[in-house]
């Protein structure tokens, strides 16, 4: 099974040759996946009405769905900066994850929401539209609210995790070539 990658009208995905796109992933429309980024099994990135960007070294883990709304209706692109970590089964819609941002498993981010550099949106959290998780904070809950300040080193968790996923992507790509 190969990933499904296709254009929607004139909106064409652009994927860096070093990026890993897992079998079963769907990438369509105006989607950019940059150097050493990874999109894992069962993820869907649907840039049919606006842009989606996955920055250098970032990962979109298994089962995550990323979508956008048309800017004519006030919709925003979904931008994931460099070395960011987006956990398994997340839902991102018209939002921004800054460089080194961390989005925990099964978290949801709605239109205009932001996770800043060195911030963590906890697993299962629901970040409402236009809310921002500031650097140095962890937000959790439904709706997400500040849970606590990050402890020393926690602001670097996405950088550590993204490096790990660059290596994992290389291992999976090699294993798939052997099949």
Rosetta blueprint (number, residue, H / E / L):
1 X L
2 X L
3 X L
4 X E
5 X E
6 X E
7 X L
8 X E
9 X L
10 X L
11 X E
12 X L
13 X L
14 X E
15 X E
16 X L
17 X L
18 X L
19 X L
20 X E
21 X E
22 X L
23 X L
24 X L
25 X L
26 X E
27 X E
28 X E
29 X E
30 X E
31 X E
32 X E
33 X E
34 X L
35 X L
36 X L
37 X L
38 X E
39 X E
40 X L
41 X L
42 X L
43 X L
44 X E
45 X E
46 X E
47 X E
48 X E
49 X E
50 X E
51 X E
52 X E
53 X E
54 X E
55 X L
56 X L
57 X L
58 X L
59 X E
60 X E
61 X L
62 X L
63 X L
64 X L
65 X E
66 X E
67 X E
68 X L
69 X L
70 X L
71 X H
72 X H
73 X H
74 X L
75 X L
76 X L
77 X L
78 X E
79 X E
80 X E
81 X L
82 X L
83 X L
84 X L
85 X E
86 X E
87 X L
88 X L
89 X L
90 X L
91 X E
92 X E
93 X E
94 X L
95 X L
96 X E
97 X E
98 X L
99 X L
100 X L
101 X L
102 X E
103 X E
104 X L
105 X L
106 X L
107 X L
108 X E
109 X E
110 X L
111 X L
112 X L
113 X L
114 X E
115 X E
116 X L
117 X L
118 X L
119 X L
120 X E
121 X E
122 X L
123 X L
124 X L
125 X L
126 X E
127 X E
128 X L
129 X L
130 X L
131 X L
132 X E
133 X E
134 X L
135 X L
136 X L
137 X E
138 X E
139 X E
140 X E
141 X L
142 X E
143 X L
144 X L
145 X E
146 X E
147 X E
148 X E
149 X E
150 X L
151 X L
152 X L
153 X L
154 X H
155 X H
156 X H
157 X H
158 X H
159 X H
160 X H
161 X H
162 X H
163 X H
164 X H
165 X H
166 X H
167 X H
168 X H
169 X H
170 X H
171 X H
172 X H
173 X H
174 X H
175 X H
176 X H
177 X H
178 X H
179 X L
